[in-house]
């Protein structure tokens, strides 16, 4: 959720790069995106072991997950600007090295404070990788292929999450929780070294941009918040991702505590839920494009509907006894849970001037991370310490109801606000 456009994609790179080398660069950049999310999500599957060994509260466990999203939300945009100025390929390799080494430090941490500091550096390294990596792969493919390339690249976030949870559970079961972090770190370090050898800045990117004023910093920042509709989308999207962030972080622990699943099995089942989320993001977006063609205002209505469907399914799931029926409904809820991301991104683009789209997307990413992906795990853990984990998860639909209520402001004001933007 920290991705934003980076400057202007130039065409000279794809015109001179051989197709085979372009696909090799894509594969390696995609591989590092997998490492990004594997390192981020591996923590969630070892929550039960950390809790037992270090006597941590659920609040502390949630903070270990949330600190990464906080760093990503705050640092994504400024670090993306630095990458355009300093060089994208060089920046990508340094980012990957930072999060890989920080993940290794997680594996040798002696306690909560060391782990928290290491997780902060994981987030700092990962903050701008998605946006800068996407800028690199877009620059080496012709315009007619860029939509497909973008979709394929962004899928790596959820695939990496699945691998981090699934493989992390296996490593923790057979070799201990420290091996989970070390395994992710070794993969990241090895691929970073390979990337440094194979991907050469002179072959892939033009000269770095020196004029940061060209990167959408000149328009007034007040344009980011000039209409009620765009503000409602920022807030509503973040509140809805509160549910997704909480479930991604706490599902392995929920399955371990209440279904008595071993860590390996809990990680594997949780990975299936992540696949449901991964499938829902593009499919719900595709449905929005099909149903709302020619009527952009309907997209925000559909985003609101996705929030309410997720809430209803999740609330119903927790009214059922433990069993297959409950898990199926939870999976369906996660399918729709992040479905609002596509329509929300479209609305942000429609409701802000094109000259500041990079900044607008960064603002949207900040809201998604701070209100959703960071707040969800932490606040759920805080409540779990007082009421129990299952009671904390039962309260998650309230976040979706709040998201739908905020998005309703956008529905009511959208046409008027859009006309205002078009006149400016």
Buried (B, 14 or more C-beta within 10 A) or exposed (E): BBBBBBBBBBEEBBEEBEEEBBBBBBEBBBBBBBBBBBBBBBBBBBBBBBBEEBEBBBBBBBBBBBBBBBBBBBBBBEBBBBBBBEBBBBBBBBBBBBBBBBBBBBBEBEEBEEBBBBBBBBBBBBBBBBBBBBBBBBBBBEEEBBEEBBEEBBBBBBBBBBBBBBBBBBBBBEEBBBBBBBBBBBBBBEBBBEBBEEBEBEBBBEEBBEEBEEBBBEBEEEBBEBBBBBBBBBBBBBBBBBBBBBBBBBBBBBBBBBBEBBBBBBBBBBBBBBBBBBBBBBBBBEBBEEEBEEEBBBBBBBBBBBBBBBBBBBBBBBEBEEEEEBBEBBBBBBBBBBBBBBBBBBBBBBBBBEEBBBBBBBBBBBBBBBBBBBBBBBBBBBBBBEEBBBEBBBBBBBBBBBBBBBBBBBBBBBEEBBEBBEEE
